Amino acid sequence: MIYVFLAEGFEEVEALATVDVLRRAGLDVKTVGVSGSTVSGSHSIPVVCDVSVDDIQPDSSIEAVVLPGGMPGTINLENSDKVNSFIEYAYAEGKYVCAICAAPSILGKKGMLNGREAICFPGFEEYLYGAKLSDKSVCVDGKIITAKACGVALKFGKVIAEQFIGKEKADALWESLYND
């Protein structure tokens, strides 16, 4: 199961484009409402989530945790003990931990980026403690995937999908998205 956590003020494009690509890839993805079943993004778009964070537990079914950025969404993710328990469980169990935009700062503050290549939204680099800052728009370093901003949300989703379905299938999916 891939859990995409949505906290009040999340960046809609980063969350929903990622979910869309992962579901097109045939992956089992659930949106998780941090503050309830309906969560509003940073542009006041309400999204009905698949589950509430109160209804799930960190367990062996987790394949990845995805953290969209946005403000104050990133802060609300970081301040949630339940979200933190999922991040820490996934990291400790060698599952994928994925964050885009401002959200990689959460991983940096936890020391999860120490010695790893990572990227974030410009201005949040100071929170990527110990990371090797990248010039890539999406970085994969082991089981940590970080991305720069909402403009690369589709690519972020594609790169996550690639870890599960392989490069060839992910490339074919990518081509189908741009079939003009």
KOLVEX-543587 format. One record per residue: residue in one letter; x, y negated, z negated of N, C-alpha, C in turn; residue number from 1. Coordinates in pm, 1 decimal. Layout:
// residues N
{'a',{X,Y,Z},{X,Y,Z},{X,Y,Z},NUM}
...
END
This chain:
// residues 180
{'m',{84.1,118.9,0.0},{0.0,0.0,0.0},{88.3,-124.8,0.0},1}
{'i',{53.9,-218.0,85.5},{119.4,-348.4,88.3},{22.5,-447.9,26.0},2}
{'y',{66.4,-513.1,-80.1},{-15.9,-612.0,-148.6},{30.7,-752.4,-112.3},3}
{'v',{-62.1,-835.1,-64.2},{-34.9,-975.2,-33.7},{-109.2,-1057.2,-137.9},4}
{'f',{-34.6,-1123.3,-223.9},{-92.6,-1196.5,-336.4},{-130.5,-1338.1,-297.0},5}
{'l',{-256.9,-1374.2,-323.4},{-307.9,-1507.5,-291.8},{-343.9,-1579.0,-421.0},6}
{'a',{-270.7,-1685.7,-449.1},{-298.7,-1769.3,-565.4},{-355.4,-1901.7,-514.9},7}
{'e',{-433.2,-1967.3,-598.7},{-489.8,-2097.1,-560.9},{-380.5,-2186.2,-503.5},8}
{'g',{-406.8,-2240.6,-384.1},{-311.2,-2329.2,-319.2},{-210.8,-2258.2,-230.9},9}
{'f',{-237.1,-2130.6,-195.3},{-146.5,-2058.7,-105.0},{-152.4,-2119.8,34.8},10}
{'e',{-48.4,-2100.8,111.6},{-43.7,-2148.9,250.6},{-118.1,-2047.0,336.5},11}
{'e',{-231.3,-2089.4,391.1},{-320.2,-1998.7,463.2},{-253.1,-1928.4,581.9},12}
{'v',{-181.4,-2002.4,662.9},{-118.6,-1942.3,781.1},{-18.9,-1834.4,739.0},13}
{'e',{62.4,-1863.5,639.0},{162.4,-1766.1,594.6},{97.9,-1637.9,544.7},14}
{'a',{-11.0,-1649.4,475.2},{-78.3,-1530.9,421.5},{-154.9,-1455.9,529.0},15}
{'l',{-240.6,-1525.6,599.5},{-333.3,-1456.7,689.3},{-268.9,-1410.1,819.3},16}
{'a',{-174.0,-1484.4,872.6},{-103.4,-1436.9,991.9},{-24.5,-1310.4,957.9},17}
{'t',{35.6,-1308.3,841.1},{111.2,-1190.8,797.8},{19.0,-1070.6,782.0},18}
{'v',{-93.5,-1089.9,713.9},{-190.2,-980.7,696.1},{-238.1,-930.9,832.0},19}
{'d',{-269.5,-1022.9,921.9},{-317.9,-986.1,1054.7},{-217.4,-897.0,1128.2},20}
{'v',{-91.7,-937.4,1131.0},{10.7,-859.8,1201.2},{27.3,-722.6,1136.0},21}
{'l',{30.0,-717.9,1004.8},{47.8,-590.1,935.1},{-69.4,-495.2,960.3},22}
{'r',{-188.9,-548.8,965.3},{-306.0,-463.8,993.3},{-307.3,-418.9,1139.4},23}
{'r',{-266.3,-505.4,1230.0},{-255.2,-464.8,1370.9},{-153.7,-351.2,1385.7},24}
{'a',{-54.9,-349.2,1297.8},{47.8,-244.7,1299.1},{-3.9,-114.1,1238.1},25}
{'g',{-127.4,-117.4,1187.2},{-187.1,2.9,1129.6},{-146.8,29.4,986.1},26}
{'l',{-92.8,-72.5,920.5},{-47.8,-54.8,782.7},{-160.8,-80.2,684.4},27}
{'d',{-149.9,-17.3,569.5},{-249.8,-30.7,464.0},{-216.0,-154.8,382.4},28}
{'v',{-295.8,-260.0,400.1},{-269.5,-390.6,339.9},{-392.0,-435.6,261.9},29}
{'k',{-368.2,-488.2,143.7},{-476.5,-547.0,65.0},{-436.5,-688.3,23.5},30}
{'t',{-530.9,-782.0,40.5},{-511.9,-915.3,-15.0},{-555.2,-907.8,-160.9},31}
{'v',{-476.6,-971.6,-246.6},{-499.4,-964.3,-390.6},{-523.5,-1105.2,-443.9},32}
{'g',{-642.7,-1128.7,-494.9},{-675.2,-1258.4,-554.1},{-617.4,-1269.8,-693.3},33}
{'v',{-535.6,-1370.7,-714.0},{-472.3,-1389.5,-844.7},{-569.6,-1450.7,-944.1},34}
{'s',{-660.1,-1534.6,-896.0},{-752.9,-1603.6,-986.4},{-896.5,-1555.7,-970.5},35}
{'g',{-916.4,-1447.1,-898.2},{-1051.0,-1395.7,-876.1},{-1064.7,-1341.5,-736.3},36}
{'s',{-1186.7,-1309.5,-697.2},{-1207.3,-1246.3,-566.9},{-1203.8,-1344.8,-450.8},37}
{'t',{-1232.0,-1473.1,-475.8},{-1221.7,-1576.2,-372.2},{-1117.6,-1677.7,-416.0},38}
{'v',{-1023.1,-1703.4,-327.4},{-913.0,-1794.4,-358.6},{-905.6,-1898.6,-247.0},39}
{'s',{-887.3,-2024.6,-284.1},{-875.2,-2131.5,-184.6},{-729.0,-2163.4,-160.0},40}
{'g',{-697.4,-2180.5,-32.3},{-561.2,-2212.2,6.3},{-529.7,-2359.6,-9.5},41}
{'s',{-409.3,-2395.8,30.5},{-362.0,-2533.2,14.3},{-437.0,-2631.8,103.3},42}
{'h',{-511.3,-2580.3,202.5},{-591.6,-2666.1,289.1},{-740.6,-2644.9,264.8},43}
{'s',{-771.4,-2599.2,144.6},{-909.6,-2582.2,96.5},{-990.6,-2481.5,177.7},44}
{'i',{-923.9,-2381.4,233.5},{-993.4,-2273.5,304.0},{-1011.2,-2157.9,206.4},45}
{'p',{-1136.5,-2125.3,170.7},{-1157.1,-2013.7,77.9},{-1141.7,-1879.4,150.2},46}
{'v',{-1077.2,-1785.7,83.1},{-1055.9,-1652.2,138.0},{-1107.3,-1550.5,36.5},47}
{'v',{-1192.0,-1459.4,83.3},{-1241.2,-1351.2,-2.2},{-1137.1,-1239.8,4.0},48}
{'c',{-1081.8,-1205.2,-112.0},{-974.6,-1105.5,-119.7},{-1031.8,-964.1,-129.5},49}
{'d',{-948.7,-867.5,-91.6},{-988.1,-727.1,-99.3},{-1003.9,-680.8,-243.1},50}
{'v',{-914.7,-727.0,-329.8},{-917.6,-689.1,-471.5},{-871.2,-806.9,-555.4},51}
{'s',{-899.3,-798.7,-684.0},{-849.0,-895.8,-780.2},{-725.5,-836.0,-846.8},52}
{'v',{-631.6,-919.3,-883.3},{-511.5,-871.2,-950.3},{-546.3,-797.4,-1080.9},53}
{'d',{-661.3,-829.4,-1139.1},{-703.2,-763.0,-1262.7},{-750.7,-620.1,-1239.0},54}
{'d',{-777.4,-584.9,-1112.7},{-831.1,-452.1,-1080.4},{-725.6,-352.4,-1034.8},55}
{'i',{-599.3,-394.5,-1028.7},{-493.8,-304.8,-982.5},{-376.9,-305.4,-1079.9},56}
{'q',{-293.5,-203.9,-1068.5},{-175.7,-191.1,-1154.3},{-54.0,-163.4,-1066.7},57}
{'p',{63.2,-204.2,-1112.3},{183.1,-164.2,-1039.1},{201.2,-12.5,-1054.0},58}
{'d',{207.0,58.2,-941.2},{226.0,203.2,-946.9},{294.7,252.3,-821.0},59}
{'s',{311.1,381.7,-811.0},{388.8,440.9,-701.5},{325.4,422.7,-563.8},60}
{'s',{201.1,374.7,-556.6},{138.8,351.9,-425.0},{193.2,226.0,-357.2},61}
{'i',{263.2,142.0,-431.1},{315.4,16.6,-375.4},{428.4,47.1,-277.0},62}
{'e',{414.1,-8.5,-156.4},{521.1,-1.3,-56.9},{589.0,-137.2,-41.0},63}
{'a',{511.4,-243.7,-64.0},{566.4,-378.4,-51.0},{477.0,-477.8,-125.0},64}
{'v',{540.4,-584.4,-169.0},{473.6,-699.8,-228.6},{506.6,-818.2,-139.0},65}
{'v',{404.0,-894.3,-99.9},{423.4,-1009.8,-11.7},{373.2,-1134.8,-84.2},66}
{'l',{459.0,-1236.9,-84.4},{428.4,-1363.0,-152.2},{427.9,-1477.3,-51.9},67}
{'p',{308.6,-1527.1,-13.8},{305.2,-1646.4,71.0},{342.7,-1769.2,-11.3},68}
{'g',{391.3,-1870.8,57.0},{426.8,-1994.8,-11.8},{307.1,-2087.5,-20.8},69}
{'g',{334.7,-2214.2,-6.7},{231.2,-2316.4,-23.7},{238.6,-2373.9,-163.4},70}
{'m',{182.8,-2492.2,-174.8},{179.7,-2558.9,-305.0},{37.0,-2601.4,-335.2},71}
{'p',{-10.7,-2572.9,-452.8},{62.5,-2517.2,-566.1},{61.8,-2363.9,-572.6},72}
{'g',{33.8,-2297.2,-460.4},{25.4,-2152.0,-460.2},{148.9,-2083.0,-515.1},73}
{'t',{266.6,-2130.3,-473.5},{390.7,-2068.8,-521.1},{402.4,-2079.9,-672.3},74}
{'i',{372.4,-2196.4,-724.9},{379.6,-2215.8,-870.6},{279.2,-2125.0,-940.4},75}
{'n',{159.8,-2112.8,-883.4},{57.6,-2027.1,-944.4},{96.4,-1879.5,-938.8},76}
{'l',{163.0,-1836.7,-832.1},{215.3,-1699.8,-828.0},{319.4,-1681.1,-938.0},77}
{'e',{411.8,-1775.3,-944.7},{522.1,-1766.5,-1041.0},{471.7,-1766.3,-1185.7},78}
{'n',{362.9,-1835.4,-1211.3},{309.5,-1844.8,-1347.6},{218.8,-1728.5,-1386.2},79}
{'s',{194.0,-1636.0,-1294.1},{107.0,-1522.3,-1322.9},{187.2,-1403.1,-1375.0},80}
{'d',{160.9,-1365.2,-1500.2},{228.8,-1248.6,-1557.3},{199.1,-1122.9,-1477.0},81}
{'k',{76.5,-1111.0,-1427.7},{38.8,-991.8,-1349.9},{115.4,-986.0,-1218.7},82}
{'v',{124.3,-1097.6,-1148.2},{200.4,-1100.4,-1023.4},{346.1,-1065.4,-1051.8},83}
{'n',{401.2,-1123.4,-1156.9},{539.4,-1094.7,-1193.3},{561.4,-947.3,-1222.4},84}
{'s',{462.9,-882.2,-1281.8},{478.5,-738.8,-1309.8},{486.0,-658.7,-1179.2},85}
{'f',{412.3,-700.3,-1076.2},{419.3,-632.8,-946.5},{553.3,-658.9,-878.2},86}
{'i',{599.6,-782.6,-882.6},{728.6,-816.9,-820.9},{839.6,-734.6,-886.3},87}
{'e',{841.8,-735.2,-1017.4},{947.2,-665.5,-1091.2},{940.4,-514.9,-1070.1},88}
{'y',{820.1,-459.0,-1065.8},{805.2,-316.3,-1041.8},{856.8,-280.3,-902.5},89}
{'a',{812.7,-354.4,-801.3},{854.3,-325.7,-663.7},{1005.7,-335.5,-650.3},90}
{'y',{1063.7,-437.3,-707.3},{1208.6,-456.8,-700.1},{1281.4,-341.4,-769.1},91}
{'a',{1239.6,-306.8,-888.9},{1304.6,-200.6,-965.5},{1292.2,-64.7,-897.9},92}
{'e',{1182.3,-43.1,-826.9},{1156.3,86.0,-762.1},{1208.6,91.8,-618.0},93}
{'g',{1276.9,-13.2,-574.5},{1333.3,-13.8,-439.7},{1230.5,-27.1,-329.3},94}
{'k',{1120.4,-94.8,-359.4},{1017.6,-122.9,-259.4},{1047.3,-258.8,-196.8},95}
{'y',{979.2,-291.5,-90.2},{1001.8,-420.2,-25.5},{939.9,-533.3,-107.3},96}
{'v',{1016.8,-641.2,-120.5},{969.2,-764.1,-182.8},{989.8,-872.6,-77.9},97}
{'c',{878.9,-933.3,-34.2},{880.2,-1025.1,79.7},{823.1,-1159.8,37.1},98}
{'a',{890.2,-1267.4,75.9},{844.9,-1400.8,37.0},{877.2,-1499.8,148.2},99}
{'i',{785.6,-1593.4,169.1},{800.6,-1692.2,275.5},{782.8,-1833.2,220.1},100}
{'c',{852.2,-1928.3,281.4},{838.1,-2071.2,253.6},{895.7,-2107.0,117.1},101}
{'a',{813.3,-2151.5,24.4},{859.8,-2185.3,-109.8},{870.6,-2061.5,-198.7},102}
{'a',{800.5,-1954.6,-164.3},{793.6,-1836.1,-250.7},{927.2,-1764.9,-273.1},103}
{'p',{1025.7,-1769.8,-181.4},{1154.4,-1708.3,-216.2},{1217.2,-1767.8,-342.4},104}
{'s',{1175.4,-1888.9,-379.2},{1227.0,-1949.1,-502.8},{1192.1,-1863.5,-624.3},105}
{'i',{1078.7,-1794.9,-619.9},{1039.6,-1705.9,-729.9},{1142.7,-1594.5,-744.3},106}
{'l',{1181.8,-1537.0,-632.0},{1280.3,-1428.7,-633.8},{1416.5,-1479.5,-679.1},107}
{'g',{1452.7,-1599.1,-632.4},{1580.1,-1657.5,-672.6},{1587.7,-1679.8,-822.1},108}
{'k',{1482.4,-1731.6,-880.0},{1480.7,-1758.0,-1024.4},{1487.5,-1628.9,-1105.6},109}
{'k',{1445.7,-1516.8,-1045.6},{1451.8,-1386.9,-1112.1},{1587.1,-1318.7,-1092.5},110}
{'g',{1676.4,-1380.9,-1015.1},{1806.4,-1321.7,-988.4},{1804.2,-1213.7,-881.4},111}
{'m',{1694.3,-1200.7,-810.3},{1679.3,-1095.3,-710.1},{1750.1,-1126.8,-578.6},112}
{'l',{1796.1,-1249.4,-561.7},{1862.1,-1288.3,-437.7},{2013.5,-1298.7,-453.6},113}
{'n',{2062.9,-1269.5,-570.5},{2205.3,-1282.7,-598.7},{2287.8,-1198.2,-501.5},114}
{'g',{2372.2,-1265.4,-422.7},{2456.9,-1197.0,-326.4},{2387.2,-1156.0,-198.1},115}
{'r',{2260.6,-1189.7,-184.1},{2183.1,-1151.4,-65.2},{2166.8,-1270.4,29.0},116}
{'e',{2151.4,-1238.6,157.3},{2118.8,-1341.0,255.9},{1969.9,-1373.7,242.1},117}
{'a',{1937.5,-1501.9,236.5},{1797.8,-1543.1,219.0},{1776.5,-1680.2,281.2},118}
{'i',{1648.4,-1709.3,306.0},{1607.1,-1838.1,361.7},{1477.7,-1880.1,291.1},119}
{'c',{1448.5,-2008.6,295.4},{1325.6,-2061.6,234.7},{1290.7,-2192.6,304.1},120}
{'f',{1181.1,-2252.5,261.1},{1143.1,-2383.6,312.0},{1248.3,-2485.9,269.9},121}
{'p',{1290.1,-2574.0,361.2},{1391.1,-2673.2,326.4},{1352.3,-2753.1,202.2},122}
{'g',{1447.2,-2764.4,111.1},{1425.6,-2834.1,-14.6},{1413.6,-2740.0,-133.2},123}
{'f',{1394.8,-2610.2,-106.5},{1383.9,-2511.7,-214.4},{1511.4,-2429.1,-229.4},124}
{'e',{1613.8,-2459.0,-150.8},{1738.5,-2382.2,-154.0},{1800.8,-2377.8,-293.2},125}
{'e',{1786.1,-2485.4,-368.1},{1848.9,-2490.7,-500.5},{1796.1,-2382.5,-594.4},126}
{'y',{1680.6,-2323.2,-562.8},{1621.6,-2219.1,-647.2},{1658.7,-2078.3,-601.3},127}
{'l',{1731.5,-2067.5,-492.8},{1772.6,-1935.9,-443.1},{1905.0,-1896.8,-508.9},128}
{'y',{1904.1,-1891.9,-641.0},{2024.8,-1870.5,-719.6},{2105.5,-1751.9,-668.9},129}
{'g',{2231.5,-1779.7,-635.2},{2323.9,-1674.8,-595.4},{2307.7,-1623.7,-454.1},130}
{'a',{2210.4,-1674.9,-380.0},{2186.5,-1627.1,-243.2},{2288.2,-1685.5,-146.5},131}
{'k',{2311.0,-1612.1,-38.7},{2386.7,-1663.7,74.9},{2282.1,-1723.3,168.1},132}
{'l',{2277.6,-1854.8,177.7},{2175.4,-1920.3,258.5},{2196.3,-1889.6,405.9},133}
{'s',{2088.7,-1854.6,471.8},{2093.2,-1812.9,611.0},{2042.9,-1923.4,702.1},134}
{'d',{2081.0,-1914.8,829.4},{2023.9,-2003.4,929.3},{1918.5,-1930.3,1011.9},135}
{'k',{1888.9,-1803.9,975.7},{1783.9,-1727.4,1042.4},{1647.1,-1774.6,992.6},136}
{'s',{1545.0,-1758.1,1074.0},{1410.2,-1795.9,1030.3},{1346.1,-1687.9,943.9},137}
{'v',{1388.5,-1562.4,963.1},{1344.4,-1449.8,880.6},{1468.2,-1366.2,850.2},138}
{'c',{1490.2,-1334.1,723.6},{1608.1,-1257.5,680.8},{1565.2,-1126.6,616.8},139}
{'v',{1635.2,-1020.6,652.4},{1618.9,-892.7,585.4},{1753.2,-859.6,523.1},140}
{'d',{1754.7,-841.9,392.0},{1875.8,-798.7,322.8},{1834.8,-688.3,226.7},141}
{'g',{1857.7,-565.8,267.9},{1810.0,-452.2,189.8},{1658.5,-450.8,191.5},142}
{'k',{1600.1,-446.7,74.2},{1454.1,-441.5,63.0},{1393.9,-578.5,33.0},143}
{'i',{1472.9,-683.4,52.6},{1424.3,-821.0,35.0},{1409.9,-884.8,172.4},144}
{'i',{1290.1,-939.3,199.1},{1264.9,-1010.2,324.8},{1218.4,-1150.8,288.8},145}
{'t',{1287.8,-1250.9,342.2},{1249.0,-1390.0,318.0},{1231.3,-1460.4,452.6},146}
{'a',{1149.4,-1564.8,451.6},{1124.0,-1640.5,573.9},{1111.5,-1787.9,541.3},147}
{'k',{1131.6,-1870.2,644.3},{1146.1,-2014.9,627.1},{1015.3,-2090.5,602.5},148}
{'a',{914.0,-2071.8,688.7},{795.4,-2157.9,678.2},{681.3,-2101.3,760.6},149}
{'c',{566.4,-2167.0,756.4},{446.5,-2115.3,822.6},{464.2,-2097.5,972.4},150}
{'g',{553.3,-2172.0,1034.5},{576.9,-2158.3,1177.3},{634.9,-2024.2,1218.3},151}
{'v',{686.8,-1948.9,1122.7},{741.6,-1816.0,1152.9},{660.6,-1704.9,1085.3},152}
{'a',{537.7,-1734.4,1047.5},{455.3,-1636.0,976.3},{429.8,-1510.4,1058.9},153}
{'l',{402.5,-1525.8,1189.6},{381.8,-1407.4,1273.9},{509.1,-1323.0,1278.6},154}
{'k',{622.8,-1388.3,1294.7},{750.3,-1317.1,1298.1},{777.7,-1249.0,1163.6},155}
{'f',{746.7,-1316.0,1054.8},{760.6,-1259.4,921.3},{679.8,-1129.1,912.6},156}
{'g',{554.9,-1133.6,958.2},{471.5,-1014.4,959.8},{530.2,-905.6,1046.5},157}
{'k',{582.5,-942.9,1163.3},{643.3,-846.1,1255.0},{764.6,-779.6,1191.8},158}
{'v',{848.5,-857.8,1125.7},{968.9,-803.4,1063.4},{932.4,-709.6,948.3},159}
{'i',{831.0,-744.3,871.3},{785.1,-653.3,765.3},{732.8,-524.5,828.7},160}
{'a',{648.5,-537.7,930.1},{592.5,-420.1,997.6},{702.8,-330.4,1051.7},161}
{'e',{806.6,-389.6,1105.6},{918.3,-314.7,1163.8},{981.1,-217.7,1063.0},162}
{'q',{980.8,-255.8,936.9},{1039.4,-170.4,833.7},{959.0,-41.4,816.0},163}
{'f',{832.5,-45.5,853.0},{743.5,68.9,832.3},{714.4,147.5,959.1},164}
{'i',{707.0,78.6,1072.3},{668.4,147.8,1196.5},{782.4,158.0,1297.1},165}
{'g',{895.0,97.7,1265.4},{1010.6,101.8,1354.1},{1013.4,-15.0,1451.3},166}
{'k',{1132.8,-40.8,1502.2},{1154.7,-155.9,1589.7},{1078.1,-144.3,1721.6},167}
{'e',{1078.7,-27.3,1781.3},{1013.4,-11.6,1911.8},{864.0,-43.0,1904.6},168}
{'k',{795.0,13.6,1806.9},{651.4,-11.8,1793.1},{624.8,-157.2,1753.4},169}
{'a',{710.4,-211.7,1666.5},{692.5,-351.2,1625.1},{715.1,-445.6,1743.1},170}
{'d',{813.1,-414.0,1828.1},{837.6,-496.5,1947.2},{718.0,-490.6,2042.5},171}
{'a',{659.1,-371.9,2057.0},{540.5,-357.6,2143.9},{423.7,-438.4,2087.7},172}
{'l',{406.9,-434.4,1956.7},{302.6,-513.8,1892.3},{328.2,-662.2,1916.9},173}
{'w',{451.4,-702.9,1900.3},{490.2,-843.2,1921.0},{456.9,-888.2,2062.5},174}
{'e',{490.4,-805.1,2160.6},{459.4,-836.9,2300.2},{308.5,-850.0,2322.9},175}
{'s',{230.0,-765.9,2255.4},{84.4,-773.5,2271.2},{26.2,-903.6,2216.8},176}
{'l',{94.1,-962.2,2119.4},{48.1,-1089.3,2062.5},{69.9,-1205.1,2158.8},177}
{'y',{165.6,-1190.6,2249.4},{199.6,-1298.2,2341.5},{165.5,-1262.4,2485.7},178}
{'n',{73.9,-1173.4,2503.9},{36.0,-1130.6,2638.0},{-50.4,-1237.1,2703.6},179}
{'d',{13.0,-1334.1,2771.3},{-63.8,-1436.0,2840.5},{-59.7,-1404.7,2984.8},180}
END
